[in-house]
Amino acid sequence: MPDARKPREGEHSILAQIIAIRLQQLEAQSPDAESFIAKLGVGRGTYFDLLRGQGNPTLRTIERVAARLDQSLFELVGLTDADLRRATKRVGIDYDELRGALAERKFADTRIAAAMTPRK
């Protein structure tokens, strides 16, 4: 049985392709590729894998890229609020509660990062 974490040669997930397209669009709006890569906080190899829609990035990597771009994960993959409301309703999740929980998590992550940053 093939390893579930590695796509076969030539196979690419739909999510990886969506992220690749979005990164290409966002990089085109950036002054230069190097500053864009630095802003994302991922290594060059990881960035170019993402840009080509290759590999199998972790959800944490995708979340980090979205946060560095000051976007939600949903915005990064191009989902609108209407799409999210429809999807969460379908599975019985309150959309507004979900947005609130995500905002709280982002705030907590920011506070933790600030607390861990060495002071000069």
C-alpha atoms as an extended CHARMM CRD file, in Angstrom:
* protein
*
       120  EXT
         1         1  MET       CA              0.0000000000        0.0000000000        0.0000000000  PROA      1               0.0000000000
         2         2  PRO       CA              1.4450000000        3.4360000000       -0.9230000000  PROA      2               0.0000000000
         3         3  ASP       CA              2.3590000000        5.8630000000        1.8550000000  PROA      3               0.0000000000
         4         4  ALA       CA             -0.6720000000        8.0990000000        2.4840000000  PROA      4               0.0000000000
         5         5  ARG       CA              1.5280000000       11.1630000000        3.1120000000  PROA      5               0.0000000000
         6         6  LYS       CA              3.3110000000       11.0970000000       -0.2490000000  PROA      6               0.0000000000
         7         7  PRO       CA              1.4360000000       11.4460000000       -3.5300000000  PROA      7               0.0000000000
         8         8  ARG       CA              2.6020000000        9.2370000000       -6.3490000000  PROA      8               0.0000000000
         9         9  GLU       CA              4.8560000000       10.7610000000       -8.9840000000  PROA      9               0.0000000000
        10        10  GLY       CA              2.7800000000       13.0980000000      -11.1280000000  PROA      10              0.0000000000
        11        11  GLU       CA             -0.1480000000       13.2300000000       -8.6730000000  PROA      11              0.0000000000
        12        12  HSD       CA             -1.0730000000       16.4750000000       -7.0060000000  PROA      12              0.0000000000
        13        13  SER       CA             -3.9300000000       17.1750000000       -4.6150000000  PROA      13              0.0000000000
        14        14  ILE       CA             -6.5880000000       19.7170000000       -5.4440000000  PROA      14              0.0000000000
        15        15  LEU       CA             -5.7430000000       21.6380000000       -2.2630000000  PROA      15              0.0000000000
        16        16  ALA       CA             -2.0610000000       21.7810000000       -3.2310000000  PROA      16              0.0000000000
        17        17  GLN       CA             -3.0330000000       23.1350000000       -6.6540000000  PROA      17              0.0000000000
        18        18  ILE       CA             -5.3200000000       25.7880000000       -5.1380000000  PROA      18              0.0000000000
        19        19  ILE       CA             -2.5480000000       26.9130000000       -2.7990000000  PROA      19              0.0000000000
        20        20  ALA       CA             -0.0730000000       26.9870000000       -5.6830000000  PROA      20              0.0000000000
        21        21  ILE       CA             -2.3620000000       29.2080000000       -7.7540000000  PROA      21              0.0000000000
        22        22  ARG       CA             -3.0040000000       31.5710000000       -4.8090000000  PROA      22              0.0000000000
        23        23  LEU       CA              0.7140000000       31.8420000000       -4.0140000000  PROA      23              0.0000000000
        24        24  GLN       CA              1.4870000000       32.6010000000       -7.6460000000  PROA      24              0.0000000000
        25        25  GLN       CA             -1.1550000000       35.3470000000       -7.6190000000  PROA      25              0.0000000000
        26        26  LEU       CA              0.1130000000       36.8230000000       -4.3560000000  PROA      26              0.0000000000
        27        27  GLU       CA              3.7720000000       36.6310000000       -5.3870000000  PROA      27              0.0000000000
        28        28  ALA       CA              2.9300000000       38.5180000000       -8.5910000000  PROA      28              0.0000000000
        29        29  GLN       CA              1.6080000000       41.3570000000       -6.3960000000  PROA      29              0.0000000000
        30        30  SER       CA              4.7870000000       41.3910000000       -4.3020000000  PROA      30              0.0000000000
        31        31  PRO       CA              7.7480000000       43.6620000000       -5.1410000000  PROA      31              0.0000000000
        32        32  ASP       CA             10.0700000000       40.6570000000       -5.5020000000  PROA      32              0.0000000000
        33        33  ALA       CA             10.1030000000       36.9030000000       -4.9240000000  PROA      33              0.0000000000
        34        34  GLU       CA             12.7820000000       36.9410000000       -2.2140000000  PROA      34              0.0000000000
        35        35  SER       CA             10.8790000000       39.2900000000        0.0870000000  PROA      35              0.0000000000
        36        36  PHE       CA              7.6970000000       37.3060000000       -0.5260000000  PROA      36              0.0000000000
        37        37  ILE       CA              9.4010000000       34.0280000000        0.4320000000  PROA      37              0.0000000000
        38        38  ALA       CA             10.8760000000       35.6460000000        3.5470000000  PROA      38              0.0000000000
        39        39  LYS       CA              7.4410000000       36.9560000000        4.5260000000  PROA      39              0.0000000000
        40        40  LEU       CA              5.9780000000       33.4370000000        4.3820000000  PROA      40              0.0000000000
        41        41  GLY       CA              8.4460000000       32.0570000000        6.9130000000  PROA      41              0.0000000000
        42        42  VAL       CA              9.0830000000       28.7870000000        5.0850000000  PROA      42              0.0000000000
        43        43  GLY       CA             12.2530000000       27.4940000000        3.5040000000  PROA      43              0.0000000000
        44        44  ARG       CA             12.9370000000       28.0590000000       -0.1830000000  PROA      44              0.0000000000
        45        45  GLY       CA             12.5180000000       24.3600000000       -0.9570000000  PROA      45              0.0000000000
        46        46  THR       CA              9.1650000000       24.2400000000        0.8160000000  PROA      46              0.0000000000
        47        47  TYR       CA              8.0630000000       27.4130000000       -0.9300000000  PROA      47              0.0000000000
        48        48  PHE       CA              8.9250000000       26.1080000000       -4.3880000000  PROA      48              0.0000000000
        49        49  ASP       CA              7.1800000000       22.7960000000       -3.6290000000  PROA      49              0.0000000000
        50        50  LEU       CA              4.0800000000       24.7860000000       -2.6140000000  PROA      50              0.0000000000
        51        51  LEU       CA              4.3680000000       26.9740000000       -5.6910000000  PROA      51              0.0000000000
        52        52  ARG       CA              4.4570000000       23.9100000000       -7.9650000000  PROA      52              0.0000000000
        53        53  GLY       CA              1.6270000000       22.1730000000       -6.0770000000  PROA      53              0.0000000000
        54        54  GLN       CA              3.9590000000       19.3520000000       -5.1190000000  PROA      54              0.0000000000
        55        55  GLY       CA              4.4400000000       17.5190000000       -1.8980000000  PROA      55              0.0000000000
        56        56  ASN       CA              1.9790000000       17.2420000000        0.9110000000  PROA      56              0.0000000000
        57        57  PRO       CA              2.2500000000       20.3170000000        3.1400000000  PROA      57              0.0000000000
        58        58  THR       CA              0.9930000000       19.9250000000        6.6750000000  PROA      58              0.0000000000
        59        59  LEU       CA             -2.0220000000       21.8540000000        7.8200000000  PROA      59              0.0000000000
        60        60  ARG       CA              0.2920000000       23.7220000000       10.2110000000  PROA      60              0.0000000000
        61        61  THR       CA              2.4750000000       24.8540000000        7.2880000000  PROA      61              0.0000000000
        62        62  ILE       CA             -0.5680000000       26.0640000000        5.3660000000  PROA      62              0.0000000000
        63        63  GLU       CA             -1.9090000000       27.8490000000        8.4660000000  PROA      63              0.0000000000
        64        64  ARG       CA              1.4910000000       29.5160000000        9.0250000000  PROA      64              0.0000000000
        65        65  VAL       CA              1.6160000000       30.7180000000        5.4080000000  PROA      65              0.0000000000
        66        66  ALA       CA             -1.9320000000       32.0930000000        5.6720000000  PROA      66              0.0000000000
        67        67  ALA       CA             -1.1240000000       33.8640000000        8.9490000000  PROA      67              0.0000000000
        68        68  ARG       CA              2.0440000000       35.3970000000        7.5030000000  PROA      68              0.0000000000
        69        69  LEU       CA             -0.0690000000       36.7150000000        4.6260000000  PROA      69              0.0000000000
        70        70  ASP       CA             -2.5510000000       38.0860000000        7.1830000000  PROA      70              0.0000000000
        71        71  GLN       CA             -5.2860000000       35.8500000000        5.8110000000  PROA      71              0.0000000000
        72        72  SER       CA             -7.3540000000       33.0630000000        7.2610000000  PROA      72              0.0000000000
        73        73  LEU       CA             -6.7850000000       29.5730000000        5.9610000000  PROA      73              0.0000000000
        74        74  PHE       CA            -10.1570000000       29.8860000000        4.2670000000  PROA      74              0.0000000000
        75        75  GLU       CA             -9.1840000000       33.1050000000        2.4960000000  PROA      75              0.0000000000
        76        76  LEU       CA             -5.9340000000       31.5410000000        1.3170000000  PROA      76              0.0000000000
        77        77  VAL       CA             -7.7980000000       28.7650000000       -0.4560000000  PROA      77              0.0000000000
        78        78  GLY       CA            -10.3740000000       31.1920000000       -1.8350000000  PROA      78              0.0000000000
        79        79  LEU       CA            -13.4440000000       30.3020000000        0.2070000000  PROA      79              0.0000000000
        80        80  THR       CA            -15.9240000000       33.0930000000        0.8130000000  PROA      80              0.0000000000
        81        81  ASP       CA            -17.9640000000       33.6460000000        3.9570000000  PROA      81              0.0000000000
        82        82  ALA       CA            -21.0210000000       32.4170000000        2.0560000000  PROA      82              0.0000000000
        83        83  ASP       CA            -19.2020000000       29.1710000000        1.1560000000  PROA      83              0.0000000000
        84        84  LEU       CA            -18.1770000000       28.6680000000        4.7740000000  PROA      84              0.0000000000
        85        85  ARG       CA            -21.6220000000       29.4320000000        6.1530000000  PROA      85              0.0000000000
        86        86  ARG       CA            -23.1500000000       26.8930000000        3.7740000000  PROA      86              0.0000000000
        87        87  ALA       CA            -20.5590000000       24.2170000000        4.6070000000  PROA      87              0.0000000000
        88        88  THR       CA            -20.7300000000       24.6740000000        8.3820000000  PROA      88              0.0000000000
        89        89  LYS       CA            -24.5300000000       24.6710000000        8.3400000000  PROA      89              0.0000000000
        90        90  ARG       CA            -24.4700000000       21.4150000000        6.3980000000  PROA      90              0.0000000000
        91        91  VAL       CA            -22.4900000000       19.7020000000        9.1930000000  PROA      91              0.0000000000
        92        92  GLY       CA            -24.2880000000       21.4130000000       12.0850000000  PROA      92              0.0000000000
        93        93  ILE       CA            -21.5880000000       23.8870000000       13.1510000000  PROA      93              0.0000000000
        94        94  ASP       CA            -22.4230000000       27.4710000000       14.0550000000  PROA      94              0.0000000000
        95        95  TYR       CA            -20.3500000000       29.6210000000       11.7100000000  PROA      95              0.0000000000
        96        96  ASP       CA            -20.1860000000       32.6060000000       14.0290000000  PROA      96              0.0000000000
        97        97  GLU       CA            -18.9410000000       30.4290000000       16.9020000000  PROA      97              0.0000000000
        98        98  LEU       CA            -16.3040000000       28.9470000000       14.6070000000  PROA      98              0.0000000000
        99        99  ARG       CA            -15.0830000000       32.4110000000       13.5270000000  PROA      99              0.0000000000
       100       100  GLY       CA            -14.9710000000       33.5040000000       17.1670000000  PROA      100             0.0000000000
       101       101  ALA       CA            -12.9690000000       30.4410000000       18.1870000000  PROA      101             0.0000000000
       102       102  LEU       CA            -10.5160000000       30.9690000000       15.3200000000  PROA      102             0.0000000000
       103       103  ALA       CA            -10.0970000000       34.6320000000       16.2630000000  PROA      103             0.0000000000
       104       104  GLU       CA             -9.4240000000       33.6530000000       19.8940000000  PROA      104             0.0000000000
       105       105  ARG       CA             -6.8720000000       31.0870000000       18.7730000000  PROA      105             0.0000000000
       106       106  LYS       CA             -5.1020000000       33.6310000000       16.5640000000  PROA      106             0.0000000000
       107       107  PHE       CA             -4.9950000000       36.0900000000       19.4660000000  PROA      107             0.0000000000
       108       108  ALA       CA             -3.6150000000       33.4030000000       21.8030000000  PROA      108             0.0000000000
       109       109  ASP       CA             -0.9970000000       32.3410000000       19.2190000000  PROA      109             0.0000000000
       110       110  THR       CA              0.0830000000       35.9750000000       18.8460000000  PROA      110             0.0000000000
       111       111  ARG       CA              0.4190000000       36.3940000000       22.6180000000  PROA      111             0.0000000000
       112       112  ILE       CA              2.4240000000       33.1770000000       22.9410000000  PROA      112             0.0000000000
       113       113  ALA       CA              4.7360000000       34.1950000000       20.1020000000  PROA      113             0.0000000000
       114       114  ALA       CA              5.2710000000       37.6110000000       21.6720000000  PROA      114             0.0000000000
       115       115  ALA       CA              6.0160000000       36.0470000000       25.0500000000  PROA      115             0.0000000000
       116       116  MET       CA              8.5670000000       33.7010000000       23.4900000000  PROA      116             0.0000000000
       117       117  THR       CA             10.3460000000       36.4400000000       21.5420000000  PROA      117             0.0000000000
       118       118  PRO       CA             13.6010000000       37.3430000000       23.3240000000  PROA      118             0.0000000000
       119       119  ARG       CA             13.6270000000       40.8670000000       24.7140000000  PROA      119             0.0000000000
       120       120  LYS       CA             16.6050000000       43.1270000000       24.0380000000  PROA      120             0.0000000000
